[in-house]
Amino acid sequence: MPESLRSAATAIRGALKKTAREQTTTTWATLKRQLGSVLPRMTADERVSVLILVDQQTPKDQPLLSSLIAAGDPSLTSSYRKIVSALGLDAPEGDDELRDVLEADVQQVHFHWSHL
């Protein structure tokens, strides 16, 4: 993976931690505005790869930070299934169930980071 994508993953992880502490969700466009040139142009597949990198550091007993962008950016909701699967976690097959899991994950992320 190119170093620019690894750097982007580090920056996105920091931005998502801030988003979690603020108890909100975000979008790719918002991240682009916040991070500027740190966030290179990426294909949809590269975005998924970067979000997988973001959450590789997340302990297995904690919810994924990428849920904050998947919930906030409808274009990434279906990608959340790929992210979860790539990290060796289970994701529901149905879209309605996936949205339910995503909503629960966002609540868990907010709860976890509100105490840090």
Contacts in CASP RR format, 6 or more apart in sequence:
PFRMAT RR
TARGET T0000
AUTHOR 0000-0000-0000
METHOD contacts of the structure
MODEL  1
MPESLRSAATAIRGALKKTAREQTTTTWATLKRQLGSVLPRMTADERVSV
LILVDQQTPKDQPLLSSLIAAGDPSLTSSYRKIVSALGLDAPEGDDELRD
VLEADVQQVHFHWSHL
1 49 0 8 1.000
1 53 0 8 1.000
4 40 0 8 1.000
5 40 0 8 1.000
5 42 0 8 1.000
5 46 0 8 1.000
5 49 0 8 1.000
5 50 0 8 1.000
5 53 0 8 1.000
6 53 0 8 1.000
7 38 0 8 1.000
8 35 0 8 1.000
8 38 0 8 1.000
8 39 0 8 1.000
8 40 0 8 1.000
8 42 0 8 1.000
8 50 0 8 1.000
9 50 0 8 1.000
9 51 0 8 1.000
9 53 0 8 1.000
9 54 0 8 1.000
11 35 0 8 1.000
11 38 0 8 1.000
11 39 0 8 1.000
12 31 0 8 1.000
12 35 0 8 1.000
12 39 0 8 1.000
12 50 0 8 1.000
12 51 0 8 1.000
12 54 0 8 1.000
12 69 0 8 1.000
13 54 0 8 1.000
13 57 0 8 1.000
13 65 0 8 1.000
15 26 0 8 1.000
15 31 0 8 1.000
15 34 0 8 1.000
15 35 0 8 1.000
16 26 0 8 1.000
16 54 0 8 1.000
16 65 0 8 1.000
16 66 0 8 1.000
16 68 0 8 1.000
16 69 0 8 1.000
17 65 0 8 1.000
17 113 0 8 1.000
19 25 0 8 1.000
19 26 0 8 1.000
19 68 0 8 1.000
20 65 0 8 1.000
20 68 0 8 1.000
20 109 0 8 1.000
20 110 0 8 1.000
20 112 0 8 1.000
20 113 0 8 1.000
20 114 0 8 1.000
21 113 0 8 1.000
21 114 0 8 1.000
21 116 0 8 1.000
23 110 0 8 1.000
23 114 0 8 1.000
24 68 0 8 1.000
25 68 0 8 1.000
25 69 0 8 1.000
25 71 0 8 1.000
25 72 0 8 1.000
25 106 0 8 1.000
26 68 0 8 1.000
26 69 0 8 1.000
26 72 0 8 1.000
26 73 0 8 1.000
27 69 0 8 1.000
27 72 0 8 1.000
27 73 0 8 1.000
28 47 0 8 1.000
28 69 0 8 1.000
28 73 0 8 1.000
28 75 0 8 1.000
28 76 0 8 1.000
29 73 0 8 1.000
31 39 0 8 1.000
31 69 0 8 1.000
32 39 0 8 1.000
42 50 0 8 1.000
44 75 0 8 1.000
44 79 0 8 1.000
47 76 0 8 1.000
47 79 0 8 1.000
48 79 0 8 1.000
48 82 0 8 1.000
48 83 0 8 1.000
48 86 0 8 1.000
51 66 0 8 1.000
51 69 0 8 1.000
51 70 0 8 1.000
51 76 0 8 1.000
51 79 0 8 1.000
51 83 0 8 1.000
52 66 0 8 1.000
52 82 0 8 1.000
52 83 0 8 1.000
52 86 0 8 1.000
52 87 0 8 1.000
54 65 0 8 1.000
54 66 0 8 1.000
55 64 0 8 1.000
55 65 0 8 1.000
55 66 0 8 1.000
55 83 0 8 1.000
55 87 0 8 1.000
56 87 0 8 1.000
58 64 0 8 1.000
58 65 0 8 1.000
58 87 0 8 1.000
60 89 0 8 1.000
62 108 0 8 1.000
62 112 0 8 1.000
63 105 0 8 1.000
63 106 0 8 1.000
63 108 0 8 1.000
63 109 0 8 1.000
63 112 0 8 1.000
64 83 0 8 1.000
64 84 0 8 1.000
64 87 0 8 1.000
64 89 0 8 1.000
64 105 0 8 1.000
64 109 0 8 1.000
65 109 0 8 1.000
66 80 0 8 1.000
66 83 0 8 1.000
67 80 0 8 1.000
67 102 0 8 1.000
67 105 0 8 1.000
67 106 0 8 1.000
67 109 0 8 1.000
68 106 0 8 1.000
68 109 0 8 1.000
69 76 0 8 1.000
70 76 0 8 1.000
70 77 0 8 1.000
70 79 0 8 1.000
70 80 0 8 1.000
70 83 0 8 1.000
70 102 0 8 1.000
71 77 0 8 1.000
71 102 0 8 1.000
71 103 0 8 1.000
71 105 0 8 1.000
71 106 0 8 1.000
77 98 0 8 1.000
77 99 0 8 1.000
77 102 0 8 1.000
78 95 0 8 1.000
78 98 0 8 1.000
80 91 0 8 1.000
80 98 0 8 1.000
80 102 0 8 1.000
81 91 0 8 1.000
81 98 0 8 1.000
84 90 0 8 1.000
84 91 0 8 1.000
85 91 0 8 1.000
91 98 0 8 1.000
91 101 0 8 1.000
92 98 0 8 1.000
92 100 0 8 1.000
92 101 0 8 1.000
END
